[in-house]
């Protein structure tokens, strides 16, 4: 073997070496070198970050499912409202990711730290505004979402903790968005794993009163989640202050910077609206499903949780596209940014499409893990099969949306969401549920049809390239 050949082979690491580097935390510049390798190094920790989050979502409903349909319905109704808080967290996180990624791409770690700090300050203020009314009006909110008197009696404690502690969730999202924007995806992964492992350990203890823990029923599920997330947020702040090779928030950056704050608010406000439009539509869907009773609500909740099990890892892959877009635009390489989106979208389609086939073929046995109620199981299996038919559309759609967001173009996906969810999906869901024989299955079908429309619109707008000229 020639020396040149040997050096070339050493310079080309194996896939296993790339995976190990991704999990340990890569220190590479993602604006140069192999694009496929950059996607792998960012996507693996981001996907693993979301794998445990999705595992927790499934395990949580597994334990709650042992408490009966009312407890499951409580989780479903509360989460339909929690999606509004999640929308705020996603909007703030997306804007912060875009700003931090752009500064890192420009080789300006000081500017990245300043932008990250403004995101934290903004999130702290919003957290307080969210917590106070949610804690006070929890029973009324649960009733307004469609809860029956028995559901309100059973689940008010769960709703109070889940919604009142939503600020902690918001900060968890925001801080990890900072790490992802900087390219420190492995740090974000480890932080979320700490939080969710605590959740998983506490869940059965607080729900069923194992050992020294009190038996709290469905309220225990919310208490476990709040505890795990709070510890995770404290660890995040420690790591941000300690810093990484790419960025560190020092004492001199812990202050208000009005110029950067207003720029962040401008991007985040549209981003929050974008996610509010999407998440609020799920409240509308839950309201339509609730007309068909607790069994329909429980079945819908189980089906959604199982879909989330695979959508969250796919969301992690989409986050990799957002980071690559932001950093490469900052480095003046828009063509590389565009290529990263098409490649990430293809990988996401392969993954979610394969999982969709599995879920469609094996829906009944999968659902049986979470409930033994025949009526609930039938509806859950139907929802899982119908939702799975849209997996390829979900896969490419989420990458497209995150590509726009990573560039700081939050207006385009906001318009797409408004048309897709509110002008198409909700009216179609109501019509199919009440004017055809599909009943609750019509609601599930409307989700698939709306997603297909939004993907087609997103691809067309992405090709126009306006996102490449976005300033942030």
N, C-alpha and C positions, 0 to 999 in steps of 0.2 A: 504494500500500500504506500502511495506517495505521501510525503508530509503534508502537501496541500490538501489532499483528500481527507486525511485524518483530521486536520484542523476544521475542515468544512463540516464533517460529521459531528465533531464535538460542538460546533457552533449551532447545530440544529438539534435542540433538545427533543426528547421523546414526549409523547402525549402525557405519560405518567409523570414525567418531570415537570411539565407545565401545570398539571393538576396540583402537584405538591407545592409548587411555587405560588399558585393561586390561593391555596388554603393558608399557607404560611403568611402570605401578604407580599405582593410583588412591588418592587421599587422602580419598575421600568417606566419609560416615557411612552404614554399611549398615543402620542401624535406621530410617532415614527415606527419603522420596522413592520413586521408582519401584522396585517390587520386581523387575520384569523387568530393569531396568538393573543392579540390585545383583547379580542372578544372573549376568548377562553379565560384569560386572567381576570377579567372583570366579571364575566357572567357566572363562573363557578361559585365564588363566594356569595354573589348576590342571589343566585338560585338556592344555595344551601341556607342562606339567611331566611328565605321565604319558606323553605321546606319545613323547618321546625314550626314556623308560624302557622302553616297550613295543617301540620300534624296536630298542633294544639287545637285548632278550630274543630277538627274531627274528634279528637279525644274528649274535648269539652262537651260536645253534643252527645257523645257516647255515654258519659256519666249522667248528664242531665236527662237523657232519654229514659233512664231507669226511674225517673220521678213521674213520668206520665205525660200525656199530650199537653196539659196546661203549662207545665214547666217548659216543654219544648217551644210551645207557642209564645211564652214569655220571652225566651231568648230571641225568637224570630222577630217579634214586634219591637223589642228593645234595640236589636241590631239594625232594624230598618230606620230607627231614629238616630242611632249611633253613627250611621253612615253620613249624617250631616256633619258631625264632628270630624269624622275621617276625611270628609271632603275638604274641610278647612286645613287639616293637617297635611293632606296631599298637596293642596294648593301652595301652602307656605313652603313645604319641603321641596316641591318641584322648582319654585322660584329660587330658593336658596341653592339647590343643586346646580341650576343653570348658571347662577352668578359665581359660585365657587369654582365650577368646572371651567368657565370662561377665563377667570383670573389665573387658574393653574395652567391652562393652555397658553396664556400670555407670559408665563414664568413670573407671576406676581403673587407669591405666597402671603405677603403682607395684606394685599388687597383681598385675597380669599378669606383670611382670618377676620378682617373687618366686616365683610359681607356676612360671614357665618354668625358673628356676634349680633348683628342687627336682626337676623332671623330668630335668634334665641330670645332677644328682648321682645320682639313682636309676638312670639309664641307665648311667652310668659304672660303678657298683657291679655291676650285672647283667652288663655286658659282660665284666668280669674273670671272673665266675663261669661264664660260658658258654665262654670261650675255652680255659681250661686243660684240661678233660676232652675237648673236641672235638679239640684238637691231638693229644693223647696217644692217643686211641682211634679215630682216623679209620678205619683198615682194618676194625676190628671193627664199627664203626657201619655201614659200607658193606655188609659181609657180612650184618649183621642186617637191613638193609633189603631184602635179597633179591638182592644182587649175586653173580654166579657167580665162581669163582676167576679167570677171565680179566678180568672187570670190576674185581675188587678189585686185581689186579696193575696194570691200566691206570690206574685212577682214584683210588687212595688219595691221591696228591698233590693232585689236584683237591679231593677231599673235605676234606683237612686244611686247605687254604687257605680254601675256601669256608665251612666251618663254624667253623674257628678264628678267622677274620676276621669272623664274624657280628656281633661287637660294634660294628664300624665301621658295618655296615648299620643296626644298631639306633639308633646315634647320628644317622645320616643321616635316618632316619625321624623321630626325636624332634625334632631341630632344625627340620626343615621343618614339622612339626606346630605348633611354636611360631609360626612366621611365618604359617601359614594361620589359626591361631586369632586372631591379631592383625589379620587382614585384609590382611596384606602378601603376597598370593598371588604377585605378580610376582617378589618377592625369592626365594621358595621355588622358583619356576620356573627362574630364572636359575642358582641354586645347583645344582639337579639336572642342568641342562643341562651345566654345567661338568664335573661328575662323569662323566656318560655320554658326552660327547664324547671325554674321555680314554679311557674304556673302549673305545669304538669304534675309536679310533686304535691302541691297543695290542693289541687282540684278535688280528688276523691276524699282527702282528709277533711276538708271543710264542708263538702256536700253531705257526707255520710257520718261525720263525727268520729273519724278513726283516731284511736289513741287518745291523747290529751286534748284534741281539737273538738270544738262544739259542733253539733249537728245543725247546719244552717240551711240545708236544702238547696234550692236553686240560688238563693242569695250567696251561698258559699262559693259558687262558681265565679260570681262577680268579685267577691273578696279576694279569691286566689289570684285572679287576673290583675286586679289593682295592685296587690302586693308585689307580684313578679315584675310588673311594668315599672313600679316606683323604684325598685332596686336597680332595674336596668337603666333608668334615667340617671340615677346617682352615679353609676359606673360610667355612663357616657360623659358626664361632666368632668369626671376625673381624667378620662382619656383625652378629652379636648384640651384640658389644661396641661396635661403631660406632653401632648403633641406627638406627631409622627414626622417622618422625613419630609413629607410634603407640606404640612401646615401645623401651626400651633397657635392657640389663642392665649396670648400673654396678658398681663395685667394692663398694659397700656392700650390694649384693644377692647377692654371691657368698659366701653362707654358708648353713648349715643352718637351716631354720625348721621345727621339729618339728610345730607345729600345722598348717601348710600341707602338710608332707610326709605326715603321717598321713591328711589329707583326700585327698591325691592317691593315696596307696597304696590307700585304700578304694575309690575309683572304678577305679583302674588294675587292681587285683587281679581284679575281676570282668570288666573289659575284656580282660585277658590270658586269663582262662579262656574268655571268649567266643571269642576268636580261636584259642586252642589247640584248643578243641573242633572248630572249623571246619577248621583247618589239619591237625590230627592225623588227621582223617578221610581226607585225601588220602594220607597214608601207608598207611592201610588199603586204599584203592583201588589204589595202586601195588602193594601186596603181592598183591592179588588178580590184577591184570594180569600180574605177574611170573611167575605159574604158566604162562602161555602162551608164555614165552620172550623172548629179546632183541628179536626183531622186533616183538612186541606192545608191549614197553616203549618201544622207539624210536618206534613209530608213535603211541603215547599221548603221549609227550613232545613230539613235533612238533605234534600236534593241540592240546595244551594251550598250547604256546608261541604258536601262531597265535591262539588264543582270547584269551590274555593280551594280545596286540597291541591288541585293541579293548577288553578289559575294563579295562585300566589307565586309558585316557582317560575311560572311564565312571566309574571310581573317582574320578577328579579332579572330575568333575561332582558326584558324591555328597559329596565333601569340601566343596564349596561349600554344599551344604545343611546340613552339620554346623556350619559357621561361622555361617551365617545363623540357624540355630536357637539356637546359644549366645549370639550377640550380641543377638538380639531378645528372648530370655528375660531377659537381663541388663538390657535397657532397659525391661522390663515390657510387652512387646508379644507375647504368646503367639499371638494370631491371625495376626499377620504371620509369625511363625515357622512356623505350620502351613501357611499359604498357600505359603510358599517351598518346602516339601517336596513338595506336590502338583505344583507347576509344574516343579520340577527333575526329579521322577520322570517326568513326561510327556515332557520333552525327552530324557531318557535313553532312554526306551522307543523314541522315534522313531529315535534314532541307532543303538542296538544292534539294533533290529528290522530296520532297513535293511541293516546289515552282515551280519546273520544270513542274509538272503536271498542276498546276494552269495556268502557262504561256502558255502551249501548248493548253489548252482547251479554254482559253479566250484571245488569242493573238489579234484578231481584236478590241474588245472594249478597251483593254489596250492601244493599239497603237493610237486609235482615240483620246485619251487625248492629244496627242502631235502633231498631224497633221491632217488637213482636206483635204490634197491633196491625191486624190485616188491612184495615181501611187506610191507616197512615202509610203502611208499606206499599200499598198499591199506588197511591198518589206520588209517593217519593220515587218509586221506580219509573213511573211515567215522566215525572219532571226530569229525572236524571237522563233518560233516553232522549228526550226532546232537547234539553240543553246541550247534550253532547253533539248533536247534529250541527251546532254552530261553533264547534271548537276551533276549526281552521280559521273562521272569521275572527273569533276572539283573539287568536294568536297574532295575526298580522295587524289587526286593529290596534291592539295595545302597544305594539312596537311603533306604529305610525304616530299615535298620540304622544308617546314619550319622546319621539324624535322632534316633533314640533316644540314640546315643552323644554327639552334639553337645549334647543336653540333660543329659547326665550320668546318664541311665538306662541303665546297662550290664546290669542284671539281665534285662530283657525280652528283648533279642536273645540273651543267653546261653542262656536257656531255649529259645528258638526254635531256636537252633543245635543244642542237645543233642538235642532231639526230631527235628529234620530230618535231621541228619547221622548220628547214632549209633543212633537207634531206627528210622529209616526207611531212609536211604540205604545204609549199609554192609550190613545184612542183605539188603536188596533186591539190591544189587550182587552179593553172594555167590550168592544164589539164582538170579538171572538168568544169571550166568556159569557155574554148575555144574549147574543143574537144568533148563536149557533149551538150545536149540541156538544161542543168541546168543553164547556164549563171551565174549570181551572186549567185544563190543558191548553186552552186558548191563550191564557196569560203566558204560559211557558213558551208557546210557539211564537208569540209576538216578540219575545226577546231575541230569538234567533233571526227572525226576519229583519228586525231593526239593526242588528249588528252587521248583517250582510250589506245593508244599504250604507252604513257608516264607513265600513272598510272601503267600499268602492269610491265614496266621496273623498275619503282621506288620501287614497292613492292618487287620485286625480289632482288634488290640491298640492300634494307633496311634490309631484312632478313639475309643478309650476316654479318651484324653487324660491319663493319669496322668503321662506324661513332662513335661507343662507345670508340674507342681508339684515337680519334682525340684530339690533343693538341692545346690550344689557349692561 
